Amino acid sequence: MPKRTVFYAPPSQHFERSLDVYSPTSSPGTDHTPPLVIMVVGSGWIGHRAGIYRVFDWWNAAGPATVASVGCTCVCVRHRGAFPRPPPGAIAFALACAAALAGGFPWSVCVLLLYGAWLLAARGAATHEAMMDDVAQALVWVRSHRAELAPPDAKLIIGGYSSGGHVAVSLLQRPDKLAHFGLPPAAGCDGILLLSDVTSARLLAWLLQRVLFGEALPSPLHTVEKSPAVPHLLVHCHHEAFGLPLFEPALSHLLCTPQFAPALRAAGVPVRVEGVPSDHWTILASEPLANALRRTLLEERLKSAQVVRDTIPA
């Protein structure tokens, strides 16, 4: 797969603050100029640390590779991530004392070593605000290198997959933050592409705030009035969690296209919804996703009509 890696926040050479540019691997098969697609990678908000990211590189590359396979240039954006915060030192000390009383001195040493390892792993963890800052900086890089990436008449589509979609759409709902980085409203995009993305986190806000972020987590579904009035393409899976009891409803609460789409329409935002016969983990490399992207981004060019197709299962 033809790609090149760029660090978008110089002089930083931090892998989490880098992006990959995927060149098209096929002809678009249309007279229209293919759009330039920016996709923020998903990670469960944990970020894209090199050691972990590269183990799953085949999966992380699947989405951008699918976009490139239909004839579009895809910029795959990484960002720093959160990490479960360790408990206060007093709690760790109390656990070490309890371990010493229960099993002897070696057990207390083990507890302290594990706590030290946790502190090291959590060092440099990012807030959700910092994640949005990273993506904004990546958009600044794309804006300054637009002529190298696509023809002048190419539309700009911004979005992401899973938690990456959440970070992207949260940023696009923040014109103040975009302006801080010298970006226009909606970052100047012509459309938004969200693949099986997180748009509601209200029920998990408390847990995520306490464990990961130390801040309130945005819920784009509940701030939908701030969404840019550009066409949205929402691609979701018929069964995000294989239709398993408990897991399917829980995941569907986070990946709530059936609720986000009508909320966008009610706010006057053009929406198109595509449902694909896949699950949350295999959608990126699926042929149905490639077909949906080919149909919407190339053949019909993500038109501004209110709804072109709706395939949300009843």
C-alpha positions as CSV (number, residue, x, y, z in Angstrom):
1,M,0.0,0.0,0.0
2,P,1.7,3.3,-1.1
3,K,1.9,5.5,2.0
4,R,4.2,8.0,3.6
5,T,4.4,9.1,7.2
6,V,4.6,12.7,8.3
7,F,5.1,14.3,11.7
8,Y,2.5,17.1,11.8
9,A,3.7,18.9,15.0
10,P,7.3,19.7,14.3
11,P,9.8,19.6,15.8
12,S,8.1,16.8,17.6
13,Q,8.9,13.3,16.3
14,H,6.3,11.7,18.5
15,F,4.7,8.8,16.7
16,E,1.3,9.6,18.2
17,R,1.5,13.0,16.6
18,S,2.0,11.7,13.1
19,L,-0.1,10.9,10.0
20,D,0.1,8.6,7.0
21,V,-0.8,9.6,3.5
22,Y,-2.3,6.8,1.5
23,S,-2.3,7.2,-2.3
24,P,-5.1,5.8,-4.4
25,T,-4.6,2.2,-5.5
26,S,-7.2,2.2,-8.2
27,S,-8.9,4.4,-10.7
28,P,-12.0,6.1,-9.3
29,G,-13.9,5.1,-12.5
30,T,-15.7,8.4,-12.7
31,D,-15.2,11.8,-14.4
32,H,-15.5,13.5,-11.0
33,T,-12.4,14.4,-9.1
34,P,-12.2,12.1,-6.0
35,P,-12.3,13.8,-2.7
36,L,-9.5,14.1,-0.2
37,V,-10.4,12.1,2.9
38,I,-9.0,12.7,6.4
39,M,-9.7,9.8,8.7
40,V,-8.9,9.9,12.5
41,V,-7.9,6.4,13.7
42,G,-9.9,4.7,16.5
43,S,-8.3,3.5,19.7
44,G,-10.8,3.6,22.5
45,W,-9.3,7.0,23.3
46,I,-6.1,5.3,24.5
47,G,-4.1,6.8,21.7
48,H,-1.6,5.4,19.2
49,R,1.5,4.5,21.1
50,A,4.0,3.0,18.7
51,G,4.5,-0.3,20.5
52,I,0.8,-1.0,20.6
53,Y,-0.2,0.6,17.3
54,R,2.3,-1.4,15.2
55,V,1.2,-4.7,16.6
56,F,-2.3,-3.9,15.1
57,D,-1.0,-2.1,12.1
58,W,-2.9,-4.3,9.7
59,W,-6.1,-3.3,11.4
60,N,-5.3,0.4,11.8
61,A,-4.4,0.5,8.1
62,A,-7.5,-1.2,6.9
63,G,-9.8,1.9,6.9
64,P,-7.4,4.2,5.0
65,A,-6.5,1.3,2.7
66,T,-10.2,0.8,1.8
67,V,-10.6,4.5,1.1
68,A,-7.5,4.4,-1.1
69,S,-8.8,1.3,-2.9
70,V,-11.8,3.2,-4.2
71,G,-9.6,5.9,-5.7
72,C,-9.3,8.6,-3.0
73,T,-6.3,9.9,-1.2
74,C,-6.6,9.2,2.5
75,V,-4.8,11.0,5.3
76,C,-4.8,8.8,8.3
77,V,-4.4,10.8,11.5
78,R,-3.1,9.6,14.9
79,H,-3.3,11.5,18.2
80,R,-2.1,11.2,21.8
81,G,-4.3,9.1,24.1
82,A,-5.6,8.9,27.6
83,F,-4.6,6.2,30.1
84,P,-6.3,4.9,33.3
85,R,-5.0,7.2,36.0
86,P,-3.2,5.4,38.9
87,P,-4.7,5.8,42.4
88,P,-3.1,8.3,44.8
89,G,0.2,7.3,46.4
90,A,-1.5,6.9,49.8
91,I,-3.8,4.2,48.5
92,A,-0.8,2.4,46.9
93,F,1.1,2.6,50.2
94,A,-2.0,1.2,52.1
95,L,-2.2,-1.7,49.6
96,A,1.5,-2.4,50.0
97,C,1.1,-2.5,53.8
98,A,-1.9,-4.8,53.5
99,A,0.1,-7.1,51.2
100,A,2.9,-7.2,53.7
101,L,0.6,-8.2,56.5
102,A,-1.1,-10.8,54.4
103,G,1.8,-12.3,52.5
104,G,5.0,-10.8,53.8
105,F,7.5,-8.2,52.6
106,P,7.9,-9.6,49.0
107,W,4.3,-9.0,48.3
108,S,4.4,-5.4,49.4
109,V,7.4,-4.9,47.0
110,C,5.4,-6.4,44.2
111,V,2.6,-4.0,44.9
112,L,5.0,-1.0,44.9
113,L,6.7,-2.2,41.7
114,L,3.3,-2.5,39.9
115,Y,2.3,0.9,41.1
116,G,5.6,2.3,39.7
117,A,5.0,0.6,36.4
118,W,1.5,2.1,36.3
119,L,2.9,5.6,36.9
120,L,5.4,5.2,34.1
121,A,2.7,3.9,31.7
122,A,0.4,6.8,32.5
123,R,3.1,9.4,32.1
124,G,2.3,11.8,29.3
125,A,-1.4,10.7,29.0
126,A,-3.5,13.2,27.1
127,T,-6.8,14.8,27.9
128,H,-9.6,14.8,25.4
129,E,-8.9,18.5,24.8
130,A,-5.3,17.5,23.9
131,M,-6.6,14.9,21.4
132,M,-8.6,17.5,19.7
133,D,-5.6,19.8,19.6
134,D,-3.6,17.1,17.9
135,V,-6.2,16.5,15.2
136,A,-6.5,20.3,14.7
137,Q,-2.7,20.5,14.2
138,A,-3.0,17.6,11.7
139,L,-5.7,19.6,9.8
140,V,-3.4,22.6,9.7
141,W,-0.8,20.5,8.1
142,V,-3.3,19.1,5.5
143,R,-4.5,22.7,4.8
144,S,-0.9,23.9,4.1
145,H,-0.1,20.9,1.9
146,R,-3.5,20.6,0.2
147,A,-2.0,21.2,-3.3
148,E,0.4,18.2,-2.8
149,L,-2.4,15.9,-1.7
150,A,-5.2,16.4,-4.2
151,P,-6.3,18.6,-7.2
152,P,-7.7,22.0,-6.4
153,D,-11.3,21.0,-7.2
154,A,-11.2,17.9,-4.8
155,K,-13.7,18.1,-2.0
156,L,-12.4,17.8,1.5
157,I,-14.0,15.1,3.7
158,I,-13.1,14.9,7.4
159,G,-14.1,12.2,9.8
160,G,-12.9,9.0,11.6
161,Y,-13.6,5.6,12.9
162,S,-14.9,4.6,16.3
163,S,-13.4,6.8,19.0
164,G,-11.5,8.6,16.2
165,G,-14.8,9.7,14.8
166,H,-15.8,10.9,18.2
167,V,-12.6,13.1,18.5
168,A,-13.1,14.4,15.0
169,V,-16.7,15.3,15.3
170,S,-16.2,16.8,18.8
171,L,-13.5,19.1,17.2
172,L,-15.7,20.0,14.3
173,Q,-18.4,21.1,16.8
174,R,-15.9,23.5,18.4
175,P,-15.4,26.5,16.1
176,D,-13.6,28.3,18.9
177,K,-10.9,25.6,19.0
178,L,-10.6,25.5,15.2
179,A,-10.2,29.3,15.2
180,H,-7.4,29.0,17.8
181,F,-5.4,27.0,15.3
182,G,-6.3,29.3,12.4
183,L,-8.8,27.0,10.9
184,P,-12.2,28.1,9.4
185,P,-15.5,26.7,10.7
186,A,-15.8,23.0,10.0
187,A,-12.1,23.2,9.1
188,G,-13.2,24.2,5.6
189,C,-14.5,20.7,4.9
190,D,-17.2,19.8,2.3
191,G,-18.5,16.8,4.2
192,I,-18.1,14.6,7.3
193,L,-17.6,10.9,7.1
194,L,-18.1,8.8,10.3
195,L,-17.5,5.1,10.3
196,S,-19.1,3.2,13.2
197,D,-18.2,6.1,15.4
198,V,-19.0,7.1,19.0
199,T,-21.5,9.9,19.1
200,S,-23.0,9.4,22.6
201,A,-21.1,8.8,25.8
202,R,-23.5,10.3,28.3
203,L,-24.0,7.2,30.4
204,L,-20.2,6.5,30.4
205,A,-19.2,10.1,31.0
206,W,-18.8,9.7,34.8
207,L,-16.7,6.6,34.4
208,L,-14.5,7.9,31.6
209,Q,-14.1,11.2,33.4
210,R,-13.0,9.6,36.6
211,V,-10.8,6.8,35.1
212,L,-9.4,8.2,31.9
213,F,-9.7,11.9,31.3
214,G,-10.2,13.9,34.5
215,E,-12.6,16.0,32.4
216,A,-16.1,15.8,31.0
217,L,-16.3,13.8,27.8
218,P,-18.2,15.5,25.0
219,S,-21.3,13.7,23.6
220,P,-21.9,15.0,20.1
221,L,-25.4,13.6,20.0
222,H,-26.3,16.0,22.8
223,T,-24.6,19.0,21.3
224,V,-25.9,18.3,17.8
225,E,-26.9,21.9,17.3
226,K,-23.2,22.7,17.0
227,S,-22.6,20.3,14.1
228,P,-21.4,22.0,10.9
229,A,-24.2,22.2,8.3
230,V,-22.3,20.2,5.7
231,P,-23.4,16.8,4.4
232,H,-22.8,14.0,6.8
233,L,-22.2,10.4,5.8
234,L,-22.8,8.0,8.6
235,V,-21.8,4.4,8.0
236,H,-22.8,1.9,10.7
237,C,-22.9,-1.9,11.1
238,H,-26.1,-3.9,11.2
239,H,-24.7,-5.7,14.3
240,E,-21.9,-3.7,16.0
241,A,-21.3,-6.5,18.5
242,F,-22.3,-9.6,16.5
243,G,-25.9,-9.2,17.9
244,L,-24.8,-10.6,21.3
245,P,-27.2,-10.0,24.1
246,L,-26.1,-7.2,26.5
247,F,-23.0,-6.4,24.4
248,E,-25.1,-5.3,21.4
249,P,-27.3,-2.8,23.3
250,A,-24.3,-1.5,25.2
251,L,-22.2,-0.8,22.1
252,S,-25.2,0.5,20.3
253,H,-25.6,3.1,23.0
254,L,-22.1,4.5,22.1
255,L,-22.3,4.0,18.4
256,C,-25.7,5.5,18.1
257,T,-26.2,6.3,14.4
258,P,-30.0,5.5,14.6
259,Q,-30.3,8.4,17.1
260,F,-27.6,10.8,15.7
261,A,-28.9,10.8,12.1
262,P,-32.4,12.1,12.9
263,A,-31.0,14.5,15.5
264,L,-28.8,16.0,12.7
265,R,-31.8,16.2,10.3
266,A,-33.8,18.0,12.9
267,A,-31.0,20.5,13.2
268,G,-31.1,21.1,9.4
269,V,-27.9,19.1,8.7
270,P,-27.9,17.1,5.4
271,V,-27.5,13.4,6.3
272,R,-27.0,10.2,4.5
273,V,-26.9,6.8,6.3
274,E,-25.4,3.6,5.1
275,G,-25.8,0.4,7.0
276,V,-23.4,-2.5,6.1
277,P,-23.6,-6.2,7.0
278,S,-20.6,-6.2,9.3
279,D,-19.5,-5.7,12.9
280,H,-17.5,-3.0,14.6
281,W,-14.2,-4.8,14.3
282,T,-14.3,-6.0,10.7
283,I,-16.1,-3.1,8.9
284,L,-12.8,-1.4,7.9
285,A,-11.6,-4.0,5.5
286,S,-15.1,-5.1,4.3
287,E,-16.2,-5.0,0.7
288,P,-19.6,-3.6,1.7
289,L,-17.8,-0.5,3.2
290,A,-15.8,-0.1,0.0
291,N,-19.0,-0.3,-2.0
292,A,-20.7,2.3,0.2
293,L,-17.7,4.7,-0.1
294,R,-17.5,4.2,-3.8
295,R,-21.2,4.9,-4.2
296,T,-21.4,7.9,-1.9
297,L,-18.0,9.6,-2.3
298,L,-17.5,9.0,-6.0
299,E,-20.7,8.2,-7.9
300,E,-23.1,10.4,-6.0
301,R,-20.4,12.7,-4.4
302,L,-22.1,12.9,-1.0
303,K,-24.9,15.2,-2.3
304,S,-26.4,17.8,-0.1
305,A,-29.9,16.2,-0.2
306,Q,-31.4,15.7,3.2
307,V,-31.5,11.9,2.9
308,V,-30.4,9.9,-0.1
309,R,-30.6,6.4,1.3
310,D,-31.5,5.1,4.7
311,T,-30.5,1.5,5.6
312,I,-30.9,1.5,9.3
313,P,-32.6,-1.8,10.2
314,A,-35.9,-1.5,12.0
